[in-house]
Amino acid sequence: MNSGKSESRTQVLIIGGGPSGLLLGQLLGRAGIDNLLIERRSRQYVLGRIRAGVLESGTVELLREAGVGARIELEGLMHAGIYLAAANRGFRIDFERLAGGSVTVFGQTEMTRDLYRARDEMQGPTLHEVDEVRIHDANTTAPRVNFVHGGRELSVTCDFVAGCDGYHGVSRITIPADVRREFERVYPFGWLGLLSPTPPVSDELIYASHERGFALCSMRNPALSRYYLQVSLDDRVEQWSDDAFWEELRRRIPHDAAERLVTGDSIEKSIAPLRSFVAEPMRWGSLFLCGDAAHIVPPTGAKGLNLAVSDVYYLWQALKSHYRDGDDRGIERYSETALARVWKAERFSWSMTRLLHRFPDQSPFELRMQQAELAYLESSAAAQASLAENYLGLPF
């Protein structure tokens, strides 16, 4: 390694090149606020990650504000409802009728691709494959971030650090343990996901509760489907052939969907564990946490990406007010404001997970309560309206 240390300065240093870091950088750049983005992985790796993409209207609006909404408008699939199913029969939650809105299905990978393209066009400085990231003096007005890139040690001073580096990143653990509080619920199962170049089985998502476990029918586009099965944490992808996956999916979804299901070879299969997690506070001095660095939700409520985007919205507004108007109220309130929305989304995702999955220690009484809740949802417009309001996304 070159023994000399290179030093530089920027206004906002963003750690993490996923969608939240890229979106924040895009919004700051358009507001004339200098920012440097650093990412541990290569761009190819980031763009190779398979993620969901159910976008709330607020997310779509912010992407449009950032100048990256054109392809979403052209290619995004507007969904005005979802299907809930139990014991192989389902019913529809009508978002437009109940809550006056819709969601947009657009793959997170494609959204990230558009954000990278926009950053390139803006010539926003971006460093990939950085190592040994360390945040210093975060609780002061002059934080500094040291890291290694291309065999050289670099040191960047800045006004603010945005930690968009995920659950395993350095940002959250920079907040001292005696300041940081963490809340977690680890679920005793995972989701086995399969991506297939086949037409979706339904025009809208199907969330299915079954005695054998939960199943979800989703899609990326009209020719690319994404399906999920609840599996044991002891399961391994290698145990599941494509044929075994399709056979099990047919068992769990509504009979009419099972009959029209088009199967094919998988492009990708993976198992993801489920957890609910929140770290407080989301700001410590000049360090801000965004997205998975601060919170994780089970994917049942389609909130993970949207929560990261709402964090970015609050932080972007706060930093814009700081630089343009000398107004620090948004900075001072960032953690409180973001966490208020985070906990409501955590509640919704937790309730959907509890409603639709089979738990290993579930008692007969708890099973009956789960069945009664689904029956009540099917018969109650008020209950459906509450679900629709939360699924569509609470206001930023």
C-alpha positions in Angstrom: 0.0 0.0 0.0 1.1 3.5 -0.7 2.2 4.9 2.6 1.1 8.5 1.7 -2.5 9.5 2.7 -4.5 11.5 0.3 -6.8 14.1 1.8 -9.9 15.8 0.3 -13.1 17.5 1.3 -16.8 17.3 0.3 -20.0 18.6 1.8 -21.8 15.3 2.2 -20.0 11.9 2.2 -22.4 9.0 1.3 -21.4 5.5 2.4 -23.2 2.9 0.3 -24.0 2.7 -3.4 -27.4 1.0 -3.2 -30.6 2.7 -4.1 -30.8 4.9 -1.0 -27.2 6.2 -1.3 -27.6 6.8 -5.1 -31.0 8.5 -4.7 -29.7 10.8 -2.0 -26.6 11.7 -4.1 -28.8 12.4 -7.1 -31.1 14.7 -5.1 -28.2 16.5 -3.4 -26.4 17.0 -6.7 -29.5 18.5 -8.4 -29.7 20.9 -5.4 -26.1 22.0 -6.0 -24.8 20.2 -2.8 -21.4 18.5 -3.3 -21.3 14.8 -2.4 -18.9 11.9 -2.7 -20.3 8.3 -2.8 -18.3 5.3 -1.7 -19.3 1.7 -2.0 -17.6 -1.5 -0.7 -18.7 -3.7 -3.7 -18.2 -3.3 -7.4 -21.0 -1.7 -9.5 -21.5 -5.0 -11.2 -22.1 -6.7 -7.9 -24.6 -4.0 -6.8 -26.5 -4.4 -10.1 -26.5 -8.1 -9.8 -28.5 -8.2 -6.5 -32.0 -9.5 -6.9 -34.5 -7.4 -4.9 -38.2 -6.7 -4.9 -39.7 -3.6 -6.4 -43.2 -2.6 -5.2 -43.0 1.2 -5.2 -45.3 3.4 -3.2 -46.6 6.6 -5.0 -44.4 8.7 -2.7 -41.4 6.7 -3.9 -42.3 7.2 -7.5 -42.8 10.9 -7.0 -39.4 11.3 -5.4 -37.7 9.4 -8.2 -39.5 11.7 -10.6 -38.2 14.7 -8.6 -34.7 13.2 -8.9 -35.0 13.0 -12.7 -35.1 9.2 -12.9 -38.8 8.5 -13.3 -39.1 8.2 -17.1 -38.6 4.5 -17.4 -40.8 3.8 -14.4 -43.6 5.7 -16.2 -43.0 3.7 -19.3 -42.4 0.2 -18.0 -43.7 0.2 -14.4 -46.8 -2.0 -13.8 -49.6 -0.1 -12.0 -51.4 -2.3 -9.4 -54.6 -1.1 -7.9 -55.0 -4.1 -5.5 -53.6 -7.3 -4.2 -55.2 -10.8 -3.6 -55.2 -12.4 -0.1 -55.8 -16.2 0.0 -56.4 -18.8 2.7 -56.9 -22.5 2.3 -56.6 -22.2 -1.5 -59.3 -19.5 -2.0 -58.8 -15.8 -2.3 -60.3 -12.4 -2.2 -59.1 -9.0 -3.5 -58.2 -5.8 -1.7 -59.2 -2.9 -4.0 -56.7 -0.1 -3.4 -58.4 2.4 -5.6 -61.9 2.0 -4.2 -60.7 1.7 -0.6 -57.9 4.3 -0.4 -57.8 6.0 -3.8 -54.4 4.9 -4.9 -52.1 2.3 -6.5 -48.6 0.9 -6.3 -46.1 0.5 -9.1 -44.1 -2.7 -9.7 -40.7 -1.9 -11.0 -37.6 -4.0 -10.2 -35.2 -2.5 -7.7 -32.3 -3.5 -9.8 -33.6 -1.5 -12.7 -34.2 1.5 -10.5 -30.6 1.2 -9.3 -29.4 1.0 -12.9 -31.3 4.2 -13.7 -29.8 6.0 -10.7 -26.2 4.9 -11.7 -26.8 6.2 -15.2 -28.1 9.5 -13.8 -25.1 9.8 -11.5 -22.7 9.2 -14.4 -24.5 11.9 -16.4 -24.1 14.3 -13.5 -20.5 13.3 -13.1 -21.0 12.6 -9.4 -17.8 11.3 -7.9 -18.2 7.6 -7.0 -15.6 5.2 -5.7 -16.3 1.4 -5.7 -14.5 -1.4 -4.0 -13.4 0.6 -1.0 -12.2 -1.1 2.1 -11.5 -0.4 5.8 -14.0 2.4 6.1 -13.8 4.3 9.4 -15.8 7.2 10.5 -14.1 9.7 12.8 -15.4 12.6 14.9 -19.0 11.9 13.8 -20.4 13.7 16.8 -18.7 17.0 15.8 -19.3 19.5 13.0 -16.2 18.2 11.2 -16.5 14.5 10.7 -13.8 12.6 8.7 -14.0 9.3 6.9 -10.9 7.2 6.2 -10.9 4.3 3.7 -8.7 2.4 1.3 -9.2 2.5 -2.4 -7.0 1.1 -5.1 -4.3 0.4 -2.5 -4.2 4.0 -1.3 -5.4 5.3 2.0 -7.8 8.2 1.6 -9.2 10.7 4.1 -12.2 12.8 3.4 -13.4 15.6 5.7 -17.0 16.7 5.3 -20.0 18.5 6.9 -22.2 15.4 7.1 -22.0 11.6 6.7 -24.9 9.7 5.3 -24.8 6.1 6.3 -26.6 4.2 3.5 -24.4 1.1 3.9 -26.9 -1.5 5.1 -27.3 -3.7 8.1 -23.7 -4.9 8.0 -22.1 -1.5 7.3 -19.9 0.6 9.5 -22.3 3.5 10.0 -24.7 2.2 12.6 -22.0 0.7 14.8 -20.1 4.0 14.8 -22.9 5.3 17.1 -21.6 4.4 20.6 -23.3 1.4 22.3 -24.4 3.5 25.2 -26.2 5.8 22.9 -27.6 3.3 20.4 -30.7 1.2 21.1 -31.6 -1.8 18.9 -35.0 -3.6 18.7 -35.2 -6.9 16.9 -37.6 -9.7 16.1 -36.0 -12.7 14.2 -38.6 -14.9 12.6 -38.3 -18.7 12.7 -38.5 -19.2 8.9 -37.2 -17.8 5.6 -38.5 -17.1 2.1 -37.3 -19.3 -0.7 -37.5 -17.1 -3.8 -37.5 -18.2 -7.5 -37.1 -16.0 -10.5 -38.5 -17.4 -13.7 -38.8 -16.1 -17.3 -42.5 -17.0 -17.4 -45.6 -14.9 -17.5 -47.0 -14.0 -14.0 -49.8 -16.2 -12.7 -51.8 -13.2 -11.8 -52.2 -9.5 -12.8 -51.7 -8.5 -9.2 -49.7 -10.0 -6.3 -51.2 -13.0 -4.5 -50.4 -13.4 -0.7 -51.4 -16.9 0.3 -51.8 -18.4 3.7 -51.8 -22.2 3.8 -51.4 -24.9 6.4 -48.1 -25.9 4.7 -46.8 -22.3 4.9 -47.0 -18.9 3.2 -46.6 -18.3 -0.5 -46.3 -15.2 -2.6 -46.9 -14.8 -6.4 -45.2 -11.6 -7.7 -43.6 -10.4 -10.9 -40.9 -8.1 -12.4 -42.5 -7.5 -15.7 -45.1 -9.3 -18.0 -42.5 -11.9 -19.0 -40.6 -12.3 -15.7 -42.1 -13.8 -12.5 -41.0 -13.9 -8.9 -42.4 -16.5 -6.5 -41.7 -17.2 -2.8 -42.3 -20.1 -0.4 -42.1 -20.0 3.4 -39.4 -22.5 4.3 -37.5 -23.7 7.4 -34.3 -21.8 8.3 -32.7 -25.3 8.0 -33.6 -25.6 4.4 -30.9 -25.1 1.7 -31.4 -24.0 -1.9 -29.8 -27.1 -3.1 -32.6 -29.2 -1.6 -35.2 -27.5 -3.8 -35.3 -28.5 -7.5 -37.4 -26.3 -9.8 -40.0 -29.1 -10.1 -40.2 -29.4 -6.3 -40.7 -25.6 -6.0 -43.5 -25.5 -8.6 -45.2 -28.5 -7.0 -45.2 -26.9 -3.6 -46.3 -23.5 -4.9 -49.3 -25.1 -6.5 -50.3 -26.7 -3.2 -50.4 -23.3 -1.4 -52.0 -20.9 -3.8 -55.7 -20.6 -4.8 -56.9 -23.5 -7.0 -57.7 -21.3 -10.0 -54.2 -19.8 -9.9 -52.6 -23.2 -9.6 -54.4 -24.3 -12.7 -53.1 -21.5 -14.9 -49.6 -21.4 -13.4 -46.9 -21.4 -16.2 -43.7 -23.1 -15.0 -40.2 -23.0 -16.4 -36.5 -23.1 -15.5 -35.4 -20.8 -12.8 -33.0 -17.9 -13.4 -32.2 -17.6 -9.7 -33.1 -19.2 -6.4 -32.2 -18.0 -2.9 -33.4 -18.2 0.7 -33.7 -15.0 2.7 -34.2 -15.0 6.5 -36.9 -12.6 7.9 -36.4 -10.1 10.7 -37.8 -6.9 12.0 -35.1 -4.5 13.2 -34.9 -0.8 14.3 -31.9 1.1 15.6 -32.4 4.4 17.5 -31.4 7.2 17.1 -31.0 7.6 13.3 -28.7 10.6 13.8 -25.7 11.1 16.0 -24.1 14.5 15.5 -23.2 14.8 11.9 -23.9 11.1 11.0 -27.3 10.1 9.7 -28.5 6.5 9.1 -30.7 5.7 6.1 -32.4 2.5 5.0 -31.2 -0.9 6.1 -28.4 0.7 8.2 -31.2 1.8 10.6 -34.1 -0.6 10.0 -35.2 -3.8 8.4 -38.7 -5.1 7.8 -39.8 -8.5 6.7 -40.8 -8.3 3.0 -44.4 -9.3 3.6 -45.5 -5.7 3.6 -43.3 -4.5 0.7 -41.9 -1.7 2.8 -38.1 -2.1 2.8 -37.2 0.0 -0.2 -40.0 2.5 0.4 -38.8 3.1 3.9 -35.3 3.8 2.7 -36.7 6.3 0.2 -38.7 8.1 2.9 -35.5 8.4 5.0 -33.7 9.9 1.9 -36.6 12.3 1.5 -36.3 13.6 5.1 -32.5 13.9 4.9 -32.5 15.6 1.5 -35.0 18.2 2.8 -33.0 18.7 6.0 -29.7 19.2 4.2 -31.3 21.4 1.5 -32.7 23.7 4.2 -29.3 23.7 6.0 -27.3 24.8 2.9 -29.9 27.1 1.3 -31.5 28.7 4.3 -29.3 28.1 7.3 -32.2 26.3 8.8 -31.2 23.3 10.9 -34.6 22.3 12.2 -34.8 19.4 9.7 -31.4 18.1 10.8 -32.4 18.3 14.5 -35.6 16.5 13.9 -34.4 13.9 11.3 -34.3 10.9 13.6 -37.6 11.7 15.3 -39.4 12.3 12.0 -37.9 9.3 10.2 -38.5 6.9 13.2 -42.2 7.9 13.4 -42.8 6.6 9.9 -40.4 3.6 10.4 -42.3 2.2 13.4 -45.6 2.5 11.6 -44.2 0.5 8.7 -42.6 -2.0 11.1 -46.0 -2.5 12.7 -47.7 -3.1 9.3 -45.0 -5.5 8.1 -45.0 -7.4 11.4 -48.8 -7.7 11.3 -48.8 -9.0 7.7 -46.1 -11.5 8.6 -48.0 -12.7 11.7 -51.2 -12.9 9.7 -50.0 -15.0 6.8 -47.3 -17.3 8.0 -47.3 -20.6 9.9 -45.2 -20.4 13.1 -43.5 -23.5 14.5 -44.8 -22.9 18.0 -48.3 -21.8 16.9 -51.0 -23.0 19.3 -54.4 -24.1 18.1 -55.9 -21.0 19.6 -53.4 -18.8 17.7 -54.2 -20.6 14.5 -57.9 -20.0 14.9 -57.2 -16.3 15.6 -55.2 -16.1 12.4 -58.0 -17.7 10.5 -60.6 -15.4 12.1 -58.5 -12.3 11.2 -58.4 -13.3 7.5 -62.1 -14.0 7.6 -62.8 -10.6 9.1 -60.6 -8.9 6.5 -62.6 -10.6 3.7 -65.9 -9.4 5.2 -65.0 -5.9 6.5 -64.5 -2.9 4.3 -63.1 -1.0 7.2 -60.4 -3.6 7.8 -59.6 -3.7 4.1 -59.3 0.1 4.0 -56.8 0.1 6.8 -54.7 -2.6 5.0 -54.9 -0.7 1.7 -53.9 2.6 3.4 -50.8 1.0 4.9 -49.9 -1.0 1.8 -50.1 2.1 -0.4 -47.8 3.9 2.0 -48.3 6.5 4.7 -47.4 10.1 3.6 -43.8 11.2 3.8 
